[in-house]
Amino acid sequence: MFAAGCSNTTTAVSFGTPSAVSGTAVTSGAAGLTVTTTSGAAALAMVLTFGVIDYARNPQPFPSPSALISPAPPPAPELSPNRRISEQDCSKPVDLTLGNLRCK
């Protein structure tokens, strides 16, 4: 009874002549909401057009490629010469009670 009272609405976006529908069609009804894209080229053209319009209204310089790469972390600081250091073979069990560890 409720499904019989629902109406069906179709909205289509097209580029070109009115007889050739391309782009994205959205249909809603008793079965739910259906989105159908019939032309990827039309959607790409629309995204590029809006991108150009946005850049024309709000121009920003393009970042350099080096700005897109994160810088390398700084190297570890050198060990202080007056610290007690325990040099051990780290391929064997290590005694951590002997102070700062340096592997051989």
SULHUFEN-V450184 format. One line per field, one symbol per residue. phi: phi as a letter, one per 30 degrees, with the letter a starting at -180 (. if undefined). Layout:
phi->???
This chain:
phi->.dddddccbbbbcbcjdddccbjbccbbaddkcbcbccbddddddddddddddddddbdbddddedddcddddddddddddcddbcdbdddceccdddjdcbdc
